[in-house]
Amino acid sequence: MAGGSGQVHAMECPPPGPYLLAGGLEASNLLERMQAVPRRALLNLRGFDAASRLEAAPGSKDLEKVRAFVARAHDLLKG
């Protein structure tokens, strides 16, 4: 099965409850995407969802991209 669509949510209108940040995510853009989220909405951020940007080929994950993404996500969530 292929990855996601890469579409991003309009963060001017963040979800009202717990959510996962998703849409075209990879290690290199996580910080930028988090900075686009209003401060009040960061309180409900529970994690990240990534799919196609971490693939080596459709439906096949690139292990190095996954490792880099997970490491970056951990760093940002504990910071």
C-alpha positions as semicolon CSV with decimal commas, in nm:
position;residue;x (nm);y (nm);z (nm)
1;M;0,000;0,000;0,000
2;A;0,134;0,343;-0,093
3;G;0,189;0,631;0,149
4;G;-0,024;0,932;0,231
5;S;-0,128;1,227;0,021
6;G;0,117;1,476;0,175
7;Q;-0,161;1,732;0,222
8;V;-0,125;1,957;0,524
9;H;-0,393;2,077;0,763
10;A;-0,469;2,449;0,786
11;M;-0,324;2,518;1,129
12;E;-0,506;2,850;1,159
13;C;-0,794;2,620;1,257
14;P;-0,623;2,345;1,462
15;P;-0,813;2,036;1,574
16;P;-0,999;2,096;1,903
17;G;-0,859;1,788;2,079
18;P;-0,558;1,554;2,073
19;Y;-0,408;1,512;1,727
20;L;-0,110;1,389;1,526
21;L;0,067;1,639;1,302
22;A;0,068;1,494;0,950
23;G;0,108;1,584;0,584
24;G;0,435;1,565;0,395
25;L;0,649;1,524;0,706
26;E;1,015;1,425;0,710
27;A;1,300;1,487;0,955
28;S;1,408;1,806;0,780
29;N;1,072;1,984;0,807
30;L;0,937;1,879;1,149
31;L;1,055;2,192;1,331
32;E;0,918;2,423;1,062
33;R;0,581;2,245;1,071
34;M;0,565;2,262;1,452
35;Q;0,643;2,634;1,440
36;A;0,340;2,682;1,213
37;V;0,111;2,541;1,482
38;P;-0,046;2,798;1,715
39;R;0,095;2,771;2,070
40;R;-0,242;2,678;2,217
41;A;-0,272;2,388;1,972
42;L;0,071;2,249;2,066
43;L;-0,082;2,148;2,400
44;N;-0,290;1,886;2,216
45;L;-0,011;1,759;1,989
46;R;0,041;1,388;2,064
47;G;0,290;1,297;1,793
48;F;0,359;1,284;1,422
49;D;0,231;1,077;1,132
50;A;0,457;1,023;0,834
51;A;0,422;0,801;0,530
52;S;0,532;0,862;0,172
53;R;0,821;1,099;0,245
54;L;0,991;0,813;0,433
55;E;0,969;0,570;0,142
56;A;1,252;0,444;-0,075
57;A;0,991;0,330;-0,329
58;P;0,611;0,324;-0,317
59;G;0,511;0,108;-0,021
60;S;0,871;0,044;0,093
61;K;1,016;0,246;0,380
62;D;1,373;0,377;0,373
63;L;1,523;0,269;0,707
64;E;1,760;0,567;0,731
65;K;1,480;0,815;0,663
66;V;1,266;0,645;0,929
67;R;1,552;0,652;1,182
68;A;1,619;1,021;1,115
69;F;1,247;1,104;1,142
70;V;1,201;0,917;1,471
71;A;1,514;1,074;1,623
72;R;1,403;1,425;1,523
73;A;1,047;1,368;1,647
74;H;1,178;1,249;1,987
75;D;1,406;1,552;2,014
76;L;1,127;1,796;1,935
77;L;0,865;1,637;2,161
78;K;1,087;1,625;2,467
79;G;1,226;1,976;2,410
